[in-house]
């Protein structure tokens, strides 16, 4: 994947997040909602408090 492709995808996620924050509010918008609305695939990002994946 080229850096310009990553840059476009990153900007798409940022634009999607901004739209959701504006529409629903920052505290009402979760990362899972941003990912779903942006239409991207994402590996689970959760980690336990000691840094290990659950």
ZIJO-V86687 format. One record per pair of residues at least 24 apart in sequence whose ideal C-beta (glycine too) atoms are under 6 Angstrom apart, sorted by the first residue. I is the first residue (numbers start at 0). J is the second residue. Records with the same first field share a line. If there is no record, write none. Layout:
I=J ; J
//
This chain:
11=37
12=37
//
